[in-house]
Amino acid sequence: LLGCKVGMTQLFDGAGNVVPVTVIQAGPNTVLQVKSADGADGYDAIQLGFAEKKPLLTNKPDAGHFAKAGTGPKKHVGEIRLPAEDVKKFAPGQQLKVTDVFAIGDICDVTGTSKGRGFAGVFKRYHFAGFESSHGTHEYFRHGGSIGTRLTPGHVMKGKKMPGHMGAEQVTVQNMTVVRLDEERGLVFIRGGVPGPNGGFVLVRKAVKKG
């Protein structure tokens, strides 16, 4: 399912233990398109839409695509590949609720876009230790140190940890547990933290490496 991160809170289990959870608004989703390996697309997948969007902010090609599925424009559109036998269970225009996909105790993976931190140094980006703050060290406390390799190969190695753009990347957190479902409000309560800011779009799907 496609969803929107609402924020974090805490619940209490039967033994009175605190369970930190992330609340995700994940319903309803609308099936916009069904793709099959036998058709023109060449692979099996379903395309989902989430969150209403003003028609005024939608271009004509997208508006036609949404109208073909019998629904209004959507802010968040995503595609999920599925086995051929599972794809046949869906049809354009079908509504998916949180209880149609998940149950309490299910293990899932959550994909989101991490918070952007701008241009960051090696201290913040890679947790470098830095240099001594005594014994004659001047203006070099937070530097990354040597990056060279002498004459051979004579250039900075690719992948070297250096200052640069941090965050704003796609991140997937695996094997998270569904603690509670609210079908009426379309909420999924997942144990632990989820990538991205409050209000950011996420994808919640069944775990691919469930232990």
VENHUHU-V719913 format. One record per helix or strand of 2 or more residues. SS is the DSSP state (H for helix, E for strand). FROM is the first residue (numbers start at 0). LEN is the number of residues. If there is no record, write none. Layout:
SS_FROM_LEN + SS_FROM_LEN
This chain:
E_1_11 + E_17_8 + E_28_7 + E_44_8 + H_54_3 + H_59_9 + E_73_8 + H_83_4 + E_94_2 + H_97_4 + E_106_7 + E_117_3 + H_121_5 + E_163_3 + E_169_13 + E_186_5 + E_200_6
